[in-house]
Amino acid sequence: MSGFERYLSLWVALAMAGGIVIGAAVPALVEAIAAAEVARVNLVVAVLIWAMVYPMMVGVDPGALKDALRQPKGLAITLAVNWLVKPFTMALLAVLFFDHVFAPWIAPEDAAQYTAGLILLGAAPCTAMVFVWSQLTRGDANYTLLQVSVNDVVMVFAFAPIVAFLLGVTDIEVPWQTLLLSVVLFVLLPLLAGGWTRRRLGTPERIADFQARVKPWSVIGLIATVAILFGLQGQVILSRPGVIGLIAVPILIQSYGIFALAYLAAWLLRVPHRIAAPCALIGTSNFFELAVAVAISLFGLGSGAALATVVGVLVEVPVMLSLVGFANRTRQGFPEAG
Protein backbone atom coordinates (compact mmCIF):
# COMPACT_ATOMS: atom_id res chain seq x y z
CA MET A 1 0.00 0.00 0.00
CA SER A 2 1.42 3.39 -0.97
CA GLY A 3 1.66 6.21 1.52
CA PHE A 4 -1.12 8.01 -0.33
CA GLU A 5 -3.49 5.05 0.04
CA ARG A 6 -2.54 4.48 3.68
CA TYR A 7 -3.64 8.04 4.48
CA LEU A 8 -6.69 8.01 2.22
CA SER A 9 -8.96 8.99 5.12
CA LEU A 10 -6.78 12.08 5.69
CA TRP A 11 -7.00 13.11 2.02
CA VAL A 12 -10.76 12.55 2.07
CA ALA A 13 -11.05 14.68 5.22
CA LEU A 14 -8.99 17.45 3.55
CA ALA A 15 -11.19 17.21 0.44
CA MET A 16 -14.25 17.59 2.67
CA ALA A 17 -12.80 20.72 4.28
CA GLY A 18 -11.69 22.10 0.91
CA GLY A 19 -15.11 21.47 -0.58
CA ILE A 20 -16.83 23.35 2.24
CA VAL A 21 -14.48 26.31 1.74
CA ILE A 22 -15.03 26.34 -2.04
CA GLY A 23 -18.79 26.04 -1.59
CA ALA A 24 -18.79 29.08 0.68
CA ALA A 25 -16.32 31.14 -1.38
CA VAL A 26 -17.50 30.28 -4.91
CA PRO A 27 -21.06 28.92 -4.61
CA ALA A 28 -21.81 29.63 -8.28
CA LEU A 29 -19.12 27.15 -9.37
CA VAL A 30 -20.51 24.30 -7.31
CA GLU A 31 -24.07 25.11 -8.38
CA ALA A 32 -23.01 25.11 -12.05
CA ILE A 33 -21.46 21.65 -11.61
CA ALA A 34 -24.62 20.41 -9.89
CA ALA A 35 -26.75 21.72 -12.76
CA ALA A 36 -24.81 19.82 -15.45
CA GLU A 37 -27.22 16.87 -15.59
CA VAL A 38 -28.71 14.66 -18.30
CA ALA A 39 -31.39 12.10 -17.34
CA ARG A 40 -30.57 12.75 -13.64
CA VAL A 41 -26.92 11.77 -14.23
CA ASN A 42 -24.47 14.53 -13.37
CA LEU A 43 -22.00 14.73 -16.26
CA VAL A 44 -19.05 16.06 -14.24
CA VAL A 45 -19.44 13.43 -11.55
CA ALA A 46 -19.98 10.70 -14.18
CA VAL A 47 -16.53 11.45 -15.63
CA LEU A 48 -15.00 11.40 -12.15
CA ILE A 49 -16.72 8.12 -11.28
CA TRP A 50 -15.39 6.54 -14.47
CA ALA A 51 -11.92 7.74 -13.47
CA MET A 52 -12.42 5.86 -10.19
CA VAL A 53 -14.06 2.69 -11.48
CA TYR A 54 -12.40 1.95 -14.82
CA PRO A 55 -8.86 1.25 -13.45
CA MET A 56 -10.40 -1.26 -11.03
CA MET A 57 -12.36 -3.04 -13.72
CA VAL A 58 -9.20 -3.56 -15.77
CA GLY A 59 -8.10 -5.83 -12.92
CA VAL A 60 -11.12 -8.12 -13.27
CA ASP A 61 -10.10 -11.30 -15.09
CA PRO A 62 -13.03 -13.27 -16.58
CA GLY A 63 -10.62 -16.15 -17.16
CA ALA A 64 -10.39 -16.57 -13.38
CA LEU A 65 -14.03 -17.66 -13.29
CA LYS A 66 -13.07 -21.12 -14.57
CA ASP A 67 -11.35 -21.70 -11.21
CA ALA A 68 -14.52 -20.98 -9.23
CA LEU A 69 -14.65 -24.48 -7.73
CA ARG A 70 -11.11 -24.34 -6.34
CA GLN A 71 -11.41 -23.86 -2.58
CA PRO A 72 -15.22 -23.46 -2.87
CA LYS A 73 -15.65 -22.70 0.85
CA GLY A 74 -13.96 -19.31 0.60
CA LEU A 75 -15.99 -18.32 -2.44
CA ALA A 76 -19.21 -19.51 -0.81
CA ILE A 77 -18.55 -17.40 2.29
CA THR A 78 -17.80 -14.33 0.17
CA LEU A 79 -20.98 -14.67 -1.89
CA ALA A 80 -23.19 -15.48 1.10
CA VAL A 81 -21.92 -12.55 3.17
CA ASN A 82 -21.95 -10.03 0.31
CA TRP A 83 -25.36 -10.85 -1.14
CA LEU A 84 -27.41 -12.68 1.51
CA VAL A 85 -26.30 -10.89 4.69
CA LYS A 86 -24.52 -7.56 4.29
CA PRO A 87 -27.15 -5.50 2.38
CA PHE A 88 -29.87 -6.53 4.82
CA THR A 89 -27.90 -5.96 8.03
CA MET A 90 -26.87 -2.51 6.78
CA ALA A 91 -30.48 -1.63 6.03
CA LEU A 92 -31.55 -2.94 9.44
CA LEU A 93 -28.89 -0.90 11.26
CA ALA A 94 -29.75 2.22 9.24
CA VAL A 95 -33.44 1.95 10.13
CA LEU A 96 -32.65 1.13 13.77
CA PHE A 97 -30.44 4.18 14.27
CA PHE A 98 -32.04 6.80 12.05
CA ASP A 99 -35.69 5.92 12.65
CA HIS A 100 -35.32 5.20 16.36
CA VAL A 101 -32.03 5.81 18.22
CA PHE A 102 -31.16 9.10 16.49
CA ALA A 103 -34.76 10.18 15.82
CA PRO A 104 -34.72 13.01 18.43
CA TRP A 105 -31.82 14.75 16.61
CA ILE A 106 -32.56 14.08 12.93
CA ALA A 107 -35.55 15.20 10.86
CA PRO A 108 -37.49 12.28 9.28
CA GLU A 109 -36.72 13.41 5.71
CA ASP A 110 -32.98 13.56 6.51
CA ALA A 111 -33.15 10.17 8.23
CA ALA A 112 -34.65 8.64 5.07
CA GLN A 113 -31.80 10.06 2.98
CA TYR A 114 -29.08 8.76 5.30
CA THR A 115 -30.79 5.35 5.35
CA ALA A 116 -30.82 5.28 1.55
CA GLY A 117 -27.11 6.11 1.38
CA LEU A 118 -26.22 3.34 3.82
CA ILE A 119 -28.34 0.85 1.86
CA LEU A 120 -26.34 1.73 -1.26
CA LEU A 121 -23.08 1.20 0.66
CA GLY A 122 -24.22 -2.15 2.03
CA ALA A 123 -25.23 -3.48 -1.38
CA ALA A 124 -21.90 -2.65 -3.06
CA PRO A 125 -19.10 -5.10 -2.12
CA CYS A 126 -15.49 -4.04 -2.57
CA THR A 127 -13.87 -4.26 -6.00
CA ALA A 128 -10.46 -2.58 -5.78
CA MET A 129 -9.09 -1.84 -2.33
CA VAL A 130 -9.50 -5.49 -1.35
CA PHE A 131 -6.40 -6.25 -3.41
CA VAL A 132 -4.49 -3.95 -1.04
CA TRP A 133 -5.99 -5.63 2.04
CA SER A 134 -5.24 -9.06 0.57
CA GLN A 135 -1.61 -8.12 -0.01
CA LEU A 136 -1.24 -6.79 3.54
CA THR A 137 -2.50 -10.12 4.96
CA ARG A 138 -0.35 -12.22 2.57
CA GLY A 139 -3.50 -13.44 0.86
CA ASP A 140 -3.68 -15.62 -2.23
CA ALA A 141 -3.66 -12.98 -5.00
CA ASN A 142 -5.13 -15.28 -7.65
CA TYR A 143 -7.96 -16.40 -5.39
CA THR A 144 -8.69 -12.80 -4.39
CA LEU A 145 -8.96 -11.97 -8.09
CA LEU A 146 -11.39 -14.87 -8.50
CA GLN A 147 -13.55 -13.65 -5.62
CA VAL A 148 -13.66 -10.09 -6.95
CA SER A 149 -14.39 -11.25 -10.50
CA VAL A 150 -17.32 -13.42 -9.39
CA ASN A 151 -18.61 -10.60 -7.18
CA ASP A 152 -18.55 -8.12 -10.07
CA VAL A 153 -20.47 -10.47 -12.34
CA VAL A 154 -23.08 -11.01 -9.61
CA MET A 155 -23.23 -7.25 -9.03
CA VAL A 156 -24.35 -6.58 -12.59
CA PHE A 157 -27.50 -8.61 -11.96
CA ALA A 158 -28.09 -8.36 -8.20
CA PHE A 159 -27.26 -4.77 -7.20
CA ALA A 160 -30.30 -3.03 -8.68
CA PRO A 161 -32.95 -5.54 -7.46
CA ILE A 162 -31.50 -5.65 -3.91
CA VAL A 163 -31.25 -1.85 -3.67
CA ALA A 164 -34.76 -1.41 -5.07
CA PHE A 165 -36.18 -3.97 -2.64
CA LEU A 166 -34.51 -2.45 0.43
CA LEU A 167 -35.39 1.13 -0.54
CA GLY A 168 -38.96 -0.01 -1.08
CA VAL A 169 -39.13 -1.76 2.28
CA THR A 170 -37.95 1.45 3.95
CA ASP A 171 -40.62 3.46 2.08
CA ILE A 172 -38.12 5.36 -0.06
CA GLU A 173 -39.27 6.01 -3.61
CA VAL A 174 -37.31 4.00 -6.16
CA PRO A 175 -36.78 5.59 -9.58
CA TRP A 176 -36.18 2.28 -11.35
CA GLN A 177 -35.03 3.80 -14.65
CA THR A 178 -32.36 5.90 -12.95
CA LEU A 179 -31.21 2.96 -10.83
CA LEU A 180 -30.82 0.67 -13.85
CA LEU A 181 -29.14 3.44 -15.83
CA SER A 182 -26.64 3.89 -12.99
CA VAL A 183 -25.81 0.17 -12.93
CA VAL A 184 -25.25 0.20 -16.70
CA LEU A 185 -23.14 3.37 -16.60
CA PHE A 186 -21.06 2.62 -13.53
CA VAL A 187 -20.84 -1.20 -13.42
CA LEU A 188 -21.61 -2.88 -16.74
CA LEU A 189 -19.94 -0.45 -19.16
CA PRO A 190 -16.74 -0.02 -17.07
CA LEU A 191 -16.60 -3.81 -16.70
CA LEU A 192 -16.86 -4.26 -20.48
CA ALA A 193 -14.31 -1.48 -21.07
CA GLY A 194 -11.96 -3.06 -18.56
CA GLY A 195 -12.29 -6.44 -20.30
CA TRP A 196 -11.59 -4.86 -23.69
CA THR A 197 -8.51 -3.13 -22.25
CA ARG A 198 -7.21 -6.40 -20.77
CA ARG A 199 -7.51 -8.11 -24.15
CA ARG A 200 -5.70 -5.25 -25.87
CA LEU A 201 -2.86 -5.25 -23.34
CA GLY A 202 -2.45 -9.02 -23.46
CA THR A 203 0.15 -9.95 -20.86
CA PRO A 204 -0.15 -9.73 -17.05
CA GLU A 205 2.94 -7.50 -16.95
CA ARG A 206 1.44 -4.96 -19.37
CA ILE A 207 -1.87 -5.03 -17.49
CA ALA A 208 -0.12 -4.38 -14.17
CA ASP A 209 1.92 -1.55 -15.70
CA PHE A 210 -1.21 0.03 -17.18
CA GLN A 211 -3.05 -0.17 -13.86
CA ALA A 212 -0.13 1.45 -12.06
CA ARG A 213 -0.19 4.34 -14.53
CA VAL A 214 -3.94 4.99 -14.39
CA LYS A 215 -4.40 4.31 -10.67
CA PRO A 216 -3.65 7.91 -9.59
CA TRP A 217 -6.64 9.05 -11.64
CA SER A 218 -8.86 6.82 -9.52
CA VAL A 219 -7.80 8.62 -6.34
CA ILE A 220 -8.02 12.03 -8.02
CA GLY A 221 -11.57 11.22 -9.13
CA LEU A 222 -12.53 10.25 -5.59
CA ILE A 223 -11.01 13.38 -4.02
CA ALA A 224 -12.65 15.69 -6.60
CA THR A 225 -16.05 14.01 -6.12
CA VAL A 226 -15.81 14.38 -2.34
CA ALA A 227 -14.88 18.06 -2.70
CA ILE A 228 -17.91 18.70 -4.95
CA LEU A 229 -20.25 16.86 -2.59
CA PHE A 230 -19.06 18.82 0.42
CA GLY A 231 -19.17 22.06 -1.52
CA LEU A 232 -22.91 21.49 -1.82
CA GLN A 233 -23.34 20.07 1.68
CA GLY A 234 -21.24 22.73 3.43
CA GLN A 235 -24.06 24.69 5.07
CA VAL A 236 -25.69 21.53 6.42
CA ILE A 237 -22.43 20.24 7.85
CA LEU A 238 -21.42 23.55 9.41
CA SER A 239 -24.80 23.88 11.07
CA ARG A 240 -24.83 20.24 12.25
CA PRO A 241 -21.27 18.85 12.34
CA GLY A 242 -22.35 15.98 14.59
CA VAL A 243 -24.26 14.40 11.71
CA ILE A 244 -20.99 12.94 10.35
CA GLY A 245 -20.47 11.08 13.62
CA LEU A 246 -24.06 9.84 13.68
CA ILE A 247 -23.77 8.42 10.16
CA ALA A 248 -20.48 6.73 11.08
CA VAL A 249 -22.00 4.75 13.97
CA PRO A 250 -23.99 2.14 11.97
CA ILE A 251 -21.15 1.92 9.42
CA LEU A 252 -18.67 1.01 12.17
CA ILE A 253 -20.99 -1.58 13.72
CA GLN A 254 -21.66 -3.10 10.30
CA SER A 255 -17.98 -3.24 9.37
CA TYR A 256 -16.76 -5.03 12.49
CA GLY A 257 -19.83 -7.26 12.64
CA ILE A 258 -19.57 -8.44 9.03
CA PHE A 259 -15.84 -9.12 9.39
CA ALA A 260 -16.46 -11.15 12.55
CA LEU A 261 -19.15 -13.21 10.82
CA ALA A 262 -17.09 -13.99 7.70
CA TYR A 263 -13.82 -14.57 9.56
CA LEU A 264 -15.49 -16.88 12.09
CA ALA A 265 -17.19 -18.83 9.31
CA ALA A 266 -13.85 -19.27 7.54
CA TRP A 267 -12.23 -20.42 10.80
CA LEU A 268 -15.01 -22.93 11.51
CA LEU A 269 -14.77 -24.31 7.96
CA ARG A 270 -10.97 -24.58 8.24
CA VAL A 271 -10.33 -22.31 5.26
CA PRO A 272 -6.60 -21.52 4.85
CA HIS A 273 -5.67 -18.06 6.15
CA ARG A 274 -4.39 -16.86 2.77
CA ILE A 275 -8.00 -17.25 1.54
CA ALA A 276 -9.89 -16.64 4.80
CA ALA A 277 -8.47 -13.15 5.44
CA PRO A 278 -9.26 -11.66 1.99
CA CYS A 279 -12.59 -13.49 2.07
CA ALA A 280 -13.62 -11.65 5.25
CA LEU A 281 -12.17 -8.33 4.13
CA ILE A 282 -14.07 -8.36 0.81
CA GLY A 283 -17.34 -8.55 2.70
CA THR A 284 -16.31 -5.81 5.11
CA SER A 285 -15.07 -3.29 2.55
CA ASN A 286 -17.39 -1.38 0.20
CA PHE A 287 -17.42 -0.41 -3.47
CA PHE A 288 -17.94 3.17 -2.31
CA GLU A 289 -17.31 4.58 -5.80
CA LEU A 290 -20.45 2.84 -7.05
CA ALA A 291 -22.42 3.80 -3.94
CA VAL A 292 -21.47 7.48 -4.36
CA ALA A 293 -22.34 7.44 -8.07
CA VAL A 294 -25.76 5.84 -7.60
CA ALA A 295 -26.60 8.07 -4.61
CA ILE A 296 -25.90 11.14 -6.73
CA SER A 297 -27.91 9.78 -9.65
CA LEU A 298 -30.91 8.77 -7.54
CA PHE A 299 -31.05 11.59 -5.02
CA GLY A 300 -28.79 14.40 -6.25
CA LEU A 301 -25.40 15.89 -5.41
CA GLY A 302 -26.74 17.80 -2.44
CA SER A 303 -28.62 14.87 -0.92
CA GLY A 304 -28.16 13.27 2.47
CA ALA A 305 -27.79 9.92 0.69
CA ALA A 306 -24.70 11.16 -1.15
CA LEU A 307 -23.32 12.54 2.11
CA ALA A 308 -23.79 9.16 3.84
CA THR A 309 -21.85 7.31 1.14
CA VAL A 310 -18.94 9.75 1.47
CA VAL A 311 -18.84 9.23 5.24
CA GLY A 312 -18.39 5.55 4.36
CA VAL A 313 -15.21 6.48 2.49
CA LEU A 314 -13.92 8.46 5.48
CA VAL A 315 -14.51 5.56 7.89
CA GLU A 316 -13.35 2.70 5.72
CA VAL A 317 -9.56 2.99 5.61
CA PRO A 318 -8.81 3.17 9.36
CA VAL A 319 -11.37 0.41 10.01
CA MET A 320 -9.87 -1.85 7.36
CA LEU A 321 -6.32 -1.28 8.58
CA SER A 322 -7.38 -2.29 12.11
CA LEU A 323 -8.94 -5.48 10.72
CA VAL A 324 -5.84 -6.25 8.65
CA GLY A 325 -3.82 -6.02 11.87
CA PHE A 326 -6.23 -8.37 13.65
CA ALA A 327 -6.15 -10.86 10.78
CA ASN A 328 -2.35 -10.92 10.81
CA ARG A 329 -2.23 -11.43 14.59
CA THR A 330 -4.62 -14.41 14.39
CA ARG A 331 -2.96 -16.12 11.42
CA GLN A 332 -1.77 -19.09 13.47
CA GLY A 333 -5.32 -20.16 14.28
CA PHE A 334 -5.92 -21.16 10.65
CA PRO A 335 -4.57 -24.10 8.64
CA GLU A 336 -1.59 -23.56 6.34
CA ALA A 337 -0.57 -20.55 8.39
CA GLY A 338 2.89 -20.23 6.98
CORHUFEN-V97028 format. One record per backbone hydrogen bond with DSSP energy under -1.0 kcal/mol. CO is the residue of the C=O (numbers start at 1). NH is the residue of the N-H. E is the energy in kcal/mol with one decimal. If there is no record, write none. Layout:
[[CO & NH & E] [CO & NH & E]]
This chain:
[[2 & 6 & -2.4] [3 & 7 & -1.6] [5 & 8 & -1.7] [7 & 11 & -2.0] [8 & 12 & -2.7] [9 & 13 & -2.5] [10 & 14 & -2.5] [11 & 15 & -2.4] [12 & 16 & -2.4] [13 & 17 & -2.3] [14 & 18 & -2.9] [15 & 19 & -2.7] [16 & 20 & -2.1] [17 & 21 & -2.1] [18 & 22 & -2.6] [19 & 23 & -2.8] [20 & 24 & -1.7] [21 & 25 & -2.6] [22 & 26 & -3.4] [26 & 30 & -1.2] [27 & 31 & -2.4] [28 & 32 & -2.1] [29 & 33 & -2.0] [30 & 34 & -2.3] [31 & 35 & -1.6] [33 & 36 & -1.0] [35 & 37 & -2.2] [36 & 43 & -2.8] [38 & 41 & -1.8] [41 & 38 & -2.2] [42 & 46 & -2.4] [43 & 47 & -1.8] [44 & 48 & -1.8] [45 & 49 & -3.1] [46 & 50 & -2.2] [47 & 51 & -1.9] [48 & 52 & -1.4] [49 & 53 & -3.0] [50 & 54 & -2.3] [53 & 57 & -2.0] [54 & 58 & -1.6] [56 & 59 & -1.2] [57 & 60 & -1.3] [61 & 64 & -1.8] [62 & 65 & -1.6] [63 & 66 & -1.0] [64 & 67 & -1.8] [65 & 68 & -1.7] [67 & 70 & -2.0] [71 & 75 & -1.1] [72 & 76 & -2.6] [73 & 77 & -2.3] [74 & 78 & -2.1] [75 & 79 & -2.6] [76 & 80 & -2.5] [77 & 81 & -2.7] [78 & 82 & -2.5] [79 & 83 & -2.2] [80 & 84 & -2.0] [81 & 86 & -3.2] [85 & 89 & -2.3] [86 & 90 & -2.2] [87 & 91 & -1.7] [88 & 92 & -2.3] [89 & 93 & -2.6] [90 & 94 & -2.4] [91 & 95 & -2.4] [92 & 96 & -2.6] [93 & 97 & -2.6] [94 & 98 & -2.7] [95 & 99 & -2.0] [96 & 101 & -2.2] [97 & 102 & -4.3] [102 & 105 & -1.9] [102 & 106 & -1.0] [107 & 111 & -2.6] [108 & 112 & -2.1] [109 & 113 & -1.3] [110 & 114 & -2.5] [111 & 115 & -2.4] [112 & 116 & -2.1] [113 & 117 & -2.2] [114 & 118 & -2.1] [115 & 119 & -2.2] [116 & 120 & -2.0] [117 & 121 & -1.9] [118 & 122 & -2.7] [119 & 123 & -1.5] [121 & 124 & -1.4] [124 & 287 & -3.5] [128 & 131 & -2.1] [129 & 133 & -2.0] [130 & 134 & -2.8] [131 & 135 & -1.9] [132 & 136 & -2.2] [133 & 137 & -1.1] [134 & 139 & -3.5] [135 & 138 & -1.5] [140 & 144 & -2.4] [141 & 145 & -2.1] [142 & 146 & -1.9] [143 & 147 & -2.6] [144 & 148 & -2.5] [145 & 149 & -2.6] [146 & 150 & -2.6] [147 & 151 & -2.2] [148 & 152 & -2.5] [149 & 153 & -1.9] [150 & 154 & -2.4] [151 & 155 & -2.5] [152 & 156 & -1.5] [154 & 158 & -2.9] [155 & 159 & -1.8] [158 & 162 & -2.2] [159 & 163 & -2.6] [160 & 164 & -2.7] [161 & 165 & -2.4] [162 & 166 & -2.5] [163 & 167 & -2.7] [164 & 168 & -2.1] [165 & 169 & -2.4] [166 & 170 & -1.6] [167 & 172 & -3.2] [168 & 171 & -1.7] [174 & 176 & -1.6] [175 & 179 & -2.2] [176 & 180 & -2.8] [177 & 181 & -2.4] [178 & 182 & -2.3] [179 & 183 & -2.0] [180 & 184 & -2.3] [181 & 185 & -2.8] [182 & 186 & -2.9] [183 & 187 & -1.7] [183 & 188 & -2.2] [184 & 189 & -2.8] [187 & 191 & -2.0] [188 & 192 & -2.5] [189 & 193 & -2.8] [190 & 194 & -2.7] [191 & 195 & -2.1] [192 & 196 & -2.4] [193 & 197 & -2.3] [194 & 198 & -2.3] [195 & 199 & -2.1] [196 & 200 & -2.0] [197 & 201 & -2.5] [198 & 202 & -2.6] [201 & 203 & -1.6] [203 & 207 & -2.2] [204 & 208 & -2.5] [205 & 209 & -2.3] [206 & 210 & -2.3] [207 & 211 & -2.5] [208 & 212 & -2.1] [209 & 213 & -1.6] [210 & 214 & -2.1] [211 & 215 & -1.8] [214 & 217 & -1.1] [215 & 218 & -1.2] [215 & 219 & -1.3] [216 & 220 & -2.4] [217 & 221 & -2.4] [218 & 222 & -1.8] [219 & 223 & -2.7] [220 & 224 & -2.6] [221 & 225 & -2.2] [222 & 226 & -2.5] [223 & 227 & -2.3] [224 & 228 & -2.2] [225 & 229 & -2.6] [226 & 230 & -2.5] [227 & 231 & -1.6] [228 & 232 & -1.6] [229 & 233 & -1.8] [233 & 237 & -2.3] [234 & 238 & -2.7] [235 & 239 & -1.8] [236 & 240 & -1.8] [240 & 243 & -1.8] [241 & 244 & -1.3] [242 & 246 & -2.0] [243 & 247 & -2.4] [244 & 248 & -1.7] [245 & 249 & -1.1] [248 & 252 & -2.5] [249 & 253 & -2.2] [250 & 254 & -2.5] [251 & 255 & -2.6] [252 & 256 & -2.2] [253 & 257 & -2.1] [254 & 258 & -2.9] [255 & 259 & -2.0] [256 & 260 & -2.1] [257 & 261 & -2.1] [258 & 262 & -2.5] [259 & 263 & -3.0] [260 & 264 & -2.2] [261 & 265 & -2.1] [262 & 266 & -2.2] [263 & 267 & -2.1] [264 & 268 & -2.8] [265 & 269 & -1.9] [266 & 271 & -2.8] [267 & 270 & -1.1] [272 & 275 & -1.7] [272 & 276 & -3.0] [273 & 277 & -2.4] [274 & 140 & -2.7] [275 & 279 & -2.0] [276 & 280 & -2.2] [277 & 281 & -2.2] [278 & 282 & -2.4] [279 & 283 & -1.1] [280 & 284 & -1.3] [281 & 285 & -2.5] [282 & 126 & -1.1] [285 & 126 & -1.0] [286 & 288 & -1.7] [287 & 291 & -1.9] [288 & 292 & -2.8] [289 & 293 & -2.2] [290 & 294 & -2.7] [291 & 295 & -2.3] [292 & 296 & -2.2] [293 & 297 & -2.2] [294 & 298 & -3.0] [295 & 299 & -2.6] [296 & 300 & -1.6] [300 & 303 & -1.4] [303 & 307 & -1.6] [304 & 308 & -2.4] [305 & 309 & -1.8] [306 & 310 & -1.6] [307 & 311 & -2.0] [308 & 312 & -1.4] [309 & 313 & -1.0] [310 & 314 & -1.9] [311 & 315 & -2.1] [312 & 316 & -1.9] [315 & 319 & -1.6] [316 & 320 & -3.0] [317 & 321 & -2.4] [318 & 322 & -1.7] [319 & 323 & -1.8] [320 & 324 & -2.4] [321 & 325 & -2.0] [322 & 326 & -1.8] [323 & 327 & -2.7] [324 & 328 & -2.3] [325 & 329 & -1.9] [326 & 330 & -1.3] [330 & 333 & -1.6] [331 & 334 & -1.9] [335 & 273 & -1.4]]
